[in-house]
């Protein structure tokens, strides 16, 4: 992926705080960048969050898109034992838990740390609309009306003043994601918890407002 004003082969080392300059409307996200032997902190629009992940390479010199990290499959039944901690380096929130991928007789324990913003990105931030508006409390209720017709049918009305791009409804994956967020009680509470924590925790300074991403999965 090409990002203006970023160096070539810029590897993302972390997703940092969300902020905006008080005289502007757009929100940004800080990115830890490793390019060559240099470490730096850049920022980009929050609406671009779907494209960012730790370990991902931006502006590859050979033009080849690369995914960071490696795949591992785990089956999670509950998040009740997850602990919330803060990374001492970038101050970001993360979830920590142990997962036994073996058996009770032959345990194989994985110690797992998931940055909260990375988990939310995978769950919710599949397009710019859901990323950009995650800080807006009540955005879903203002733009969509959920109308239960009977026990088997629910109609989602897209309200006239919506800002959701109509062309996005041609994407079946986006339709499914939006329906899941709007109709599933746990998913909706989780997405809306982002704006809830933002309202409680955002810090306003003379020139900018900033916040460390935080949500309830």
Residue pairs with C-beta under 8 A, 6 or more apart in sequence:
1 51
1 56
1 58
1 59
1 65
2 58
2 59
3 10
3 44
3 48
3 58
3 59
5 42
6 33
6 42
6 44
6 58
6 59
7 33
7 35
7 36
7 38
7 59
8 35
8 59
8 60
8 61
9 35
9 36
9 57
9 59
9 60
9 61
10 33
10 34
10 35
10 42
10 57
10 58
10 59
11 33
11 34
11 35
11 55
11 56
11 57
11 58
11 68
12 31
12 32
12 33
12 52
12 53
12 54
12 55
12 56
12 57
12 58
12 68
13 32
13 33
13 34
13 39
13 54
14 31
14 32
14 54
14 87
14 89
14 90
14 92
14 115
15 29
15 30
15 31
15 32
15 49
15 52
15 53
15 54
15 92
15 115
15 117
15 118
15 121
15 213
16 29
16 30
16 31
16 32
16 41
16 90
16 91
16 92
17 29
17 30
17 91
17 92
17 210
17 211
17 212
17 213
18 27
18 28
18 29
18 30
18 46
18 135
18 198
18 210
18 211
18 212
18 213
19 27
19 28
19 29
19 30
19 43
19 208
19 209
19 210
19 211
20 26
20 27
20 28
20 208
20 209
21 207
21 208
22 204
22 206
22 207
22 208
22 209
26 45
26 46
26 47
27 45
27 46
27 132
27 135
28 43
28 44
28 45
28 46
29 43
29 44
29 45
29 46
29 48
29 49
29 52
30 41
30 42
30 43
31 41
31 42
31 43
31 44
31 52
32 39
32 40
32 41
32 90
33 39
33 40
33 41
33 42
33 58
44 52
45 132
46 131
46 132
46 135
47 128
47 131
47 132
48 128
48 131
49 117
49 121
49 125
49 131
50 121
50 125
50 126
50 127
50 128
50 131
52 121
53 67
53 68
53 69
53 118
53 121
54 68
54 69
54 115
54 118
55 67
55 68
55 69
56 66
56 67
56 68
57 66
57 68
60 66
72 110
74 99
74 101
74 110
74 112
76 99
79 95
79 97
79 217
81 97
82 95
82 96
82 97
82 217
83 95
83 96
83 97
84 93
84 94
84 95
84 96
84 116
85 93
85 94
85 95
85 96
85 113
86 92
86 93
86 94
86 212
87 93
87 94
87 115
91 212
92 115
92 116
92 117
92 212
92 213
93 115
93 116
93 117
93 212
93 213
93 214
94 113
94 114
94 115
94 116
95 112
95 113
95 114
95 116
95 119
95 217
96 111
96 112
96 113
96 114
97 112
98 109
98 110
98 111
98 112
99 109
99 110
99 112
100 107
100 108
100 109
100 110
101 108
101 110
102 108
102 109
116 213
116 214
116 215
116 217
117 213
119 217
120 134
120 194
120 213
120 215
120 217
121 131
123 187
123 190
123 217
124 130
124 131
124 134
124 177
124 181
124 190
124 191
125 131
125 134
126 173
126 174
126 177
127 168
127 174
129 163
129 164
129 165
129 168
130 177
130 178
130 181
130 191
133 139
133 163
134 191
134 194
134 195
135 194
135 195
135 198
135 211
136 195
137 192
137 195
137 196
137 198
137 199
138 195
139 195
140 181
140 182
140 188
140 191
140 192
142 159
142 161
143 158
143 159
143 161
143 162
143 163
143 164
144 156
144 157
144 158
144 159
144 162
144 164
144 182
145 156
145 157
145 159
146 154
146 155
146 156
146 157
146 182
146 183
147 154
147 155
147 156
147 157
148 154
149 155
154 183
156 178
156 179
156 182
156 183
158 164
158 166
158 169
164 178
168 174
169 175
180 187
181 187
181 188
181 191
182 188
189 216
190 215
190 216
190 217
191 215
193 215
193 216
194 213
194 214
194 215
197 214
197 215
197 216
198 211
198 214
201 211
201 212
201 214
202 209
202 210
202 211
203 209
203 210
203 211
